[in-house]
Every structure is written in C-alpha cells, then in structure tokens.
Amino acid sequence: MTMGTAATMMAIAEALGLTLPGASSIPAPDSNHAKLATLCGKRIVEMVWEDLKPRDLLSADAFDNAIVTLMAMGGSTNALIHLVAMAGRAGLPLPLERFNAFSAKTPLLANVRPSGAKHLMEDFYYAGGLRALLGELKDLLHLDAKTVNGRTLGENLAGARIYDADVIRPRANPLKASGGLVVLRGSLAPNGAVIKAAAASPQLLRHTGRAVVFEDYNDMAARIDRDDLEVDAGSVLVLRNSGPLGGPGMPEWGMLPVPRKLLKQGVKDMVRLSDARMSGTSYGTCVLHVAPESYVGGPLALVSNGDLIELDVERRVIDLKVPETELAKRRAAWTPPARKYERGYGAIFAKHIKQADEGCDFDFLEGTAPIPEPEIH
C-alpha cells in the first residue's frame, strides 16, 4: 500500500514496457484486475505470433525511462540493484552515474508514503496512476520506446490526466525539485552507495559525526540498547558484514534502530551507514549498499569507533575522514574473514555473486545469448 519495493518495481515494469498500460498500480480488490487478466491472456497469444520478446523491449532507452519513473515516484533504494541486474541480463551496462544524472533533473511527483507525506498506492491509482505521472515528464522520457502492447510509450500516455493534484503533483508543484534518490561516492564507498534523500531528515543531509561501529547484525542487536553504549545524536551508526557476501545475501538491515537511550531523549533519526539494504517502506537518513562491502575488504572494513564520517548529499559524497597513512596501516592489518561455505550452493553463491553496484547477480547470468536461426528442412 506504500511506495515500497513491490510498488516501485511494479511501476518500473510498466515503464520498461513489460506490462499493459495502467497495469502497475491497480488496488487488490479493484475489478480492473479481472479485466487486465483477460487482456493479458489475449495479448500474450498475439505476442507469440508477432515473436515479440523481452529482449525486443529492454533497450537502453527503456532503462532510462525506468530510472525517471523511480525518481519521480520516490521509489525504493532496492530498485537500483534490481535495475542494474536486469540491464546486465539484457547485456546493457547501467553505471550508477546514470541514476545520478536523472536524479538531478527529475522532480518527485508522487505524494505517496514514505517519500510523500500522507497518501497510499490506492490513492495514487485513482489519481491517475503511472500514466498520469509520466504524462507530466514527457520531456525526460524516450517516448518512442516500444512496449508490450505493440505501441510506443508515448502512444500509451496519450489522454492521461491527473485527477487529484495532491496525490500526483503537477510538474510545476513537485514535492521535491530533484534528488529523491542519490548515489554517493567517496573514500568510504569508492564504488558507490545510495541514500533515499526524499525520506531522510533534511538537517542530516549534510552531517559529520563520529562512528559507532557494529561488526555484524548480532553485535548490533546485543549492544544497540545498552545504557553504556557510547553514542549521541550526532554519531554515525555503522553496520558491517551485511552485504552480498557478508550477510550473506544482503539482508534488509540498513535501517538500524535508534539506540534506546537516544529515543528517550527525543532523537528520532540519525545517520546510519551499512553495506546492507533496507525495505522500500523504511525511512530515515540511511546510507546503504556501500561498495565494495566490508566482507571483501572495502573501506567500510577499516572504520574504527570514533572515526569522523562526512555525509554531504548535495555534493554526492560519503567520506571517511582518516589519513591515508592510517588507513594503509589498518588495511595491512586486516584479515579476510573465514569462508562461510566450503561446498554446495553457498560455495557457488560466494564464487559468482557480484557486488551491489553491479546488481548482486550471478556473473554467469549476465548478457543475452544470441538466438540461433531455426533450421529449415
């Protein structure tokens, strides 16, 4: 019901051209679901005769349209990983810089929680749905991109309109002019990290604080609410060993809880940083997907309690304010963790899974194999 990962990826599927127009946000009990099912059955038969396949739709332009949709919807940070992985399967490079390029020029128009203030996905659908939202952003879209119904995206947007301008904001009155999701880089995340700036506390988007480090989730759970935890409202909570390999599987641990003794003082948000993910329904000033992850020796593995960490969302920066000479000493002393799995699926996973900035997909699944020509007898 909120703009979590599920609702985000439904919208992205439609923006990629992989669903019939208007399909992505129909509320569960709405009778249009039955109509859509009938139309889908009819269309899939036609597609077989037309030999229309996903590879015919998943172009670089289609992925650009998906990124615009993600930014305008204030969607889940998980979408970055999913889109990079999907593009990899389609044989297309999708560097994180592409997300920042669109973040800088795409307004947040969907007033849907958690990036928005009050509305839910049902409200979004009855306000005009994704077609109405994209209709406000035609100058940012590749309108000639093909879609599953055989028409272009531009043709599918014809006649769309907004029915509630508080739920779907007009272009002239956005919730946020730009920067709903932002990719960060710096000495702490040389290969990138992400923050949902639209769901963060504005006063923390530029912040420098001292690190409070947790080695893993169990360490965090054991100590986060202790009265003797050395932490204050300006601290930066750091969680390690939560990435693709360290988790393993990159769990949704990135929305670290605010320590109990700070909650008693009225603290509701603080900067939190990890190589984990978080749910699309989560909110707060959480820096996620730090790459390379700590488990493989990324800079996150070298952070010590008390180190200064600088976050500057406007400059797209996340930096560890420690001299390089000191980091070199820590790097030399760092010991790789023991392998979690010696055999079986876990061993295969560890050998082939890629980092967050690369989509966390298996390396052997990237690229689109050519389709052999049928033999004619």
N, C-alpha and C positions, 0 to 999 in steps of 0.2 A: 504493500500500500504506500510505501515511501520510495524515494529515488535511491533505492539500494542497488546492489549489483544485478539482481534479477531484472528490475525495471530498466536499468541502464542498458543491459545487454539486449533486452527486447527492442529498445529504441535503436540501438546500433545495428541490430539485424535488419530492421526496416530501412535504415539509412544506407546500409550496404546494398540494398536492393534484393534482399533474400526473403522478404515477406510481401504479401499483398498490401497495397496502400491502406493505412489506417489500422493494421492488424495488431500493432505492438502494445497498445495500452487499453484494450477492451477490459473492463472490470469482469471479474469471475462470473457473477450471476447475470450479466447482460445477455440478452437473446441474440445479440450480434455474433456471439461465439458460434452458435449453430449455423448461422448464415455463412460465417467465414469458413467453417469446416466444409460446407458444401462447395463453396467457391474454390477452396484449396484442392479438393478432390478433382474437380473439373479441370483446374489449371494444370495439375501435375500430369494428367493424361496428355493434355495438349503439349506440355513441355517435352514429353518423351518423343512425340512426333517431330517436334522442332529441334530435337537434340540440343536443348538449352541446358547448360550445366553450370554449377557454381563458378568454375574457372572462367566462364564467359562473362561473369558479372563482377568478380573480385579483382578490379583494376586498382591502380594507384589512386585514380580519381575517386573511386568508391570509398577507399580508406580515408581519404581527405574528408569526404562527406561525413563519415562516421566520427571523425575527430571533432568536426564542427558541432555535430549533434551532442557528443559527450560534453563539450564545453558549455553549450547553450542550455543543457539540461542540468548542469551541476552534478554530473553523474559520479559513479563510484570510481575510486582510485584503482580498483581491480581491473577496470576496463583497459588501462594501459597495457597490463600484462597480456590480457586476452587479445587485444588488437595486434600487438607485436607478434604473438604466437600465430594468430590467424593469417597475418600477412606472410609470416615465414612459411606456413603451409602452402600459401599461394605462390611462393617463390619471389616475394617482393620485399625489399628492405624497408623497414619502418623505424628509422632512428628516433630517439626520444626528442631530439631537437624539433621534429615535425610537430609534436604536441605543443611545445612552447610557442612555435610560430603561430599556431591557430589560437592558443590561449591568449596571446597578446592582442588579438583583434576580434575575438568572438565574445559578445555580451552574454551574460547569464540571464535567460528569459523565463525559465520555469520556476515559479514560486512554489516549489514542492519540497517538503522536508527531506533530508536535513539541511541542504544548502538554502532552501527557501524558508519562509517564516512559519507558514501555517497550513498549506494545502497538501492534499494527498493525491495519489495517482488516479483515483476515480474522478476527482475534480479536474485533473489535467485532461482526461479523456473527454469529458463533457464540455470542457472549454475549447475544444477543437483538436486536441491531441497533437501528435507529432507533425502531422501535415500543416496545422496552423502555425506551430512553432517554426518549422523550416521555411514556411512561406514568408516569414519575417527576415530570413537570412539568405535570400536567393543570390545576393552578390558574393557570398562566401562559398557557394556550392558549385559543384560541377553538374549543371542541370541536364547535360546530355548523357550522364551515366546511365547505363542500361539497368533495368530491374526485372524481377522475376515474372512480372505480368506481360513482358514484351514491350512495355513503354519505357520512356525515359523518366528520370526523377522529376524533371521539370513538368512533364505532362501529368504526372501523378499529383503534383502540387496545385494544379490548376483549380481554381474555385475555392481553395482552402481559406478559412477565415477564423478569427479569434472570437469566441462567444463570451469569454469572461477575461477582461484585461488585467485582472489582479492575479489570476492563476497563470496565464501566459502573458507576460508583459510585452507590449509593443516594443519595437526596436528603439523608439525614442524615449522609453522609460524603463530601462533594464534594472534588475536587482543589483547588478554589478556590471560595470562597463567592460571588464575583461578580467582574465586571470583567475577563473574559477578553480581550475586545476593547474598546478605549476610544477615543472620538473626543475629540481635543484641540482647543482654540481658544486664541487669544491674539494678541499683536501680530505674531507670525511666521506665523500661519495664521488670519487673521480668518474665513475661510470653512471652516476645519476641516482636520484631519489625523488620522491613525489610527495606533495602536500595538497590536500583539498583546502585551498585558501578560503573558499566561499563558506566553509563550515568551521573555520578557525576563529579564534579571538583576535580581533583587529590589533589590539595592543601588543600581541605577542608575535606578530608577523615580522617584526624587527626586534631581535632579542639576543642577548649574550648572557649565558648563565653557566654555572659550574655543574659538571656531570655527576650524576649519581648512577653508578653502573650496576646492572644485574647481569650475571653470567648467562642465565637462561631463565625460562619461564618458572621453573620450580624455585629458583633462588628469589625471583621477584615475588612470587606468591608467599614465600616464607617470611620476607622482610618488609614488604611494602607498607604494612600497617603497624609495624613496631614503633613504639614511642621513642626508641633510641636511634631511629634512622636519621642520619644527618642530612636533612633536606629542608629547603624553604621554598617559598612561592616562586623564587627566581631560578631555582635549579632546573636542569635539563635531565629528565629521566631517560636512561639509555638501557635498551634491552638487546643483548647479543644472542647469537646461536638460535635464531628464529627464521632463517632464510630457507631457500630451496633445499639445501643440504643440511643446514644446522638444525632445522625444526624436528625432523625433516618434513618437507612438503610445504614450507612457508605458511604456517598457520595464521589465523586472524587474531594475532596477539598484539597488534600495533597500537590499539587504544589502551595503553597502560592505565590502570586506575590511579586516581589522585590519592596520595597517601592519606590515611585516616586522620592523622593529626593536623594536616592542612585543611581537610574538609571541615573539621571542627572550627577552623579559623575563618571559614567562608571562602576558601580558594576553590574555584570551580573548574579551572583549566590551567594547564601549564605545558611547556614544550616537552614533547615526548618523541623519542627517536629510536628506530629499530630497523632491522633487515626483514621484519615481518610484514604482513598485510593487515588490513582491517576491513571489517564489514562496510559495505556501502551505506548502511544505515547509521554508522558511527559518525561522530563529530569531534571537534576539538583540534588543538594545534599539534597534530601528529605527523611527523616526518617518517615516511615509510619506504620500503623497497630499497634500502641503502645497498648500493652495489659498488664493488664486489662485497658479498656478505662476509661476516666475521669468521665463519667456519673455514673459509678458504684463505684467510689471512688478509682480508680487506682492512682498510684503516680503522674500521669500527672495532676490530680485534685489539687495537693498540690503545684505546681510550682508557684512562685511569680516573678514579674518583678525584674530583676537584679540578680536572681539566676544563678550560673555558671552551664552550662551543658557541659559535655565532650562527644565527639564522637570520637571513635577510631575503624575504620572499620577493621584494621588488627587484633586487639585484640577481635573483635566482641563485643564491649562494647558501651553502651549508659547510662551514669550515671548522676544523679542529685547531684551536689557537695554541699549538705546541710547536716549538722549534724543530726543524727538520733533523737537527743533530740528535735531539732526544728521541724523535720517532725512529731514527735509524737504530739506536740502541735497543729500543723496545722491539723493533722488527727482528733484529738479530737474536733476541732472547725468546721470541715467540715460538712455541712448539705446536705443530699441527695436531689437532685432536685425533684420537684413535678412530679408525673406521667404524661406522655404526653397523655395517652389514658386510659379512665376508662372502656370502653367496646368495643365490635366489634373486627375487625381484628387487630387493633392496640394493643389492650389488649392481644390478643393471641400471637401476634408477640413479645411483651415485655416479656411475661412469658416464652417463649420457645426458643428464638433466642440465639445462643451461641456466644462467643467472637471470635475475629479474629484468634487467634492461634488455635481455634477449628473448623474453617471453616465457621463460621457465618451461620450455617444451623439450622433448627429446630431440637431440641433434639429428638423429636418423630419420625424423619425420618432416624435416624442412624441405621445401622445394616441391614443385609439381612435376611429376614424371610425365613424359610425352605419351600421348595415346597412340598405340600402334594402328596403322592403317589396316582395315579389315581385308582379309584375303578374298578375292573374287574368283569363284570356281566356274 
